[in-house]
Amino acid sequence: MSKFIINGPAKLSGAIAVKGAKNSALKIIPAALLSRQKITINNLPNIEDVSRALELLEDLGGVIKRRNGACEIEINNLSKNELAPKFANKFRASIMFVGPLLARFGEVKFPHPGGCVIGAGTRPINLFLEGYKSLGAKITFKNGFYIIKTNQLKGCDYFFTTVSVTGTESLVMTAVLATGITILKNCAMEPEIVALADYLNRQGAKIKGAGTPTITITGVDKITAGEFNIIPDRIETGTFAIMAAATRSELTITKCNPAHIEALLTIFNKQGIEFTFGPDWIKILPAKNFLPYNIKTHEYPGFPTDLQSPFTVLMTQASGSSIIHETIYDRRLLFTDILSQMGADIIMCDPHRVVVNGPTKLSAKKITSLDIRAGIAVIIAALIAEGETEIDNIYQVDRGYEDIDGRLRSIGADIKRIGSLNL
Ligand code: EPU
């Protein structure tokens, strides 16, 4: 099993460029199923989850040409309409293939998707299933597989009782080829949803309102060829900003969109963490003493759950106590136990809330990556800590961050990978 060995404390410097957004790429790749024509995707991050998504598409009959940072996809005929468990079990976003397959081919069979164990039990897909049903599909469950069929999807009104990012994206993709008008209410508003809608609209779809709670989709007959540049990863952007502040480094983050992490930058301002920014860069200035801050994770544009773990590490260095309230997932604070082992003063109030008392010295330990975001968070903790930290299960980090060790070395971190990276 591959590991990272990190020697801290680190002082980072220079510039680090943000890669394309994982959670946009994982929707644009399956969206290619909606078209018979060639799709080109640029700024594609070279990460595990993207490789898994392309593998799954290839298994379905997609013809894929992958170059460094880009790929071309063409899907004329499917070789099957079943998501093989060996692929679908590996990542939650395999569910994103269901809507496009249903919309273009009328039938799809798939197992419950895998992915990070951060939600209640296996993360639910009830909203997706309800949505497909509302659009006129029939659903059965047999021998561990959902089977969804339709002769013709028809526009509908659907209200999300829980705001869901992938749920919104899935129903948008399913409704583009339905007859009539679909109105989705209480939608998620993440930038990745706007990017998906813009991309599909350029290919002939008629989607209005993406980025607001109500999205209206007028069905069209076909989706044409398209080219898409993946938007910068806002979670990577925020993570590097937090990493710089936590290590009290001066670091410039390039190829990013500062507007997408306004929640974090607003909090930095209140805490006294100084930064400057331009249209596509942010420079974090060496942090001195900074204030604690209570956060409550929220759908976009609120504080993202995907930045909660790195922010919790940052609060171990703040002058005072912060309450971290994770509202989206009930297992995303379990990693704080690792921070406590490293010397942090953290009290777990309940599965959704911890109190972090700072500032504390962190010390090196043998630790593990519990999920993608907890994985990067413990890397930040190791960069703060005195001594040599060993982190295993780094496959989790490779799922979401391209060449993280190489990129961190380029800004001055002492990080070594033991074992190889096989994407
Ligand atoms: N939910 C349901 N039923 C559903 C779907 C979701 O109850 O059918 C619940 C979930 O259990 C959760 C809440 O709705 O409590 C919100 O989850 P959401 O559906 O928005 O999450 P997601 O779409 O599965 C995406 C990202 C996550 C990110 C969340 C929240 C992708 C592939 N994943 O997940 O990213 O944390 O939105 O922003 O886009 C990550 O990148 O590490 C990651 C987990």
Boltz pocket constraint, residues with backbone or C-beta under 6 A from the ligand:
constraints:
  - pocket:
      binder: B
      contacts: [[A, 23], [A, 26], [A, 92], [A, 93], [A, 116], [A, 119], [A, 120], [A, 123], [A, 124], [A, 125], [A, 126], [A, 127], [A, 128], [A, 162], [A, 163], [A, 164], [A, 165], [A, 166], [A, 167], [A, 188], [A, 304], [A, 305], [A, 306], [A, 327], [A, 328], [A, 329], [A, 372], [A, 373], [A, 400]]
      max_distance: 6.0
